[in-house]
Amino acid sequence: MFARHCHPLSAWSRWATTPLTLLPFWTRRWRDAAVVGAWFALNPVVFGKPRDTTAWASRAMLGEEHWIGERPRDAAMAVNAAATLAGVLAAAGAWRRRPALAAGAMAVQMGLLMAYWELMVRHHEAVTR
C-alpha cells in the first residue's frame, strides 16, 4: 500500500481532505460516512507508484511505513496521539454543530499532522542511511 500511497498526490490529497471526516458527524448521515470512508480507503491505492520518492510527502509516507512496523515510543507517538485527540474534539464540535470548535480543532489536527510528517521524514532518513 505504501508503495502507491507515497505518491505525493496521494499524500497531499488525503491531508487536504481531512476536514471531510467531519461531514458525517455534522450531517449525521450514514451515506456521508460511507462516501468519506470509501475515499480514505481508496486514496492510498488510487495513485500509481511515484517515479521517484524524493518529495517530502513521499519520504514522510515511507518513514511512516517503517515507523508503523517499529512503533517506537517517541515524539512521533506523542504528536500522533495529540493529532488524534484534536480530531476527536473536531468531531465532537461537528456533532454538536459548533463550527468554531470543529474548525479550530481540525486546524490543530492538520497542523499536528504536518509535524508528524516531518518526524516521519526524519525517521525515513535515519532508516535509509
Sequence and secondary structure as in RCSB ss.txt:
>XXXX:A:sequence
MFARHCHPLSAWSRWATTPLTLLPFWTRRWRDAAVVGAWFALNPVVFGKPRDTTAWASRAMLGEEHWIGERPRDA
AMAVNAAATLAGVLAAAGAWRRRPALAAGAMAVQMGLLMAYWELMVRHHEAVTR
>XXXX:A:secstr
 HHHHTSHHHHHHHHHTGGGGGHHHHH  HHHHHHHHHHHHHHHHHS   S S SHHHHHHHHHHHHHHH  SSH
HHHHHHHHHHHHHHHHHHHHTT HHHHHHHHHHHHHHHHHHHHHHHHHHHHH  
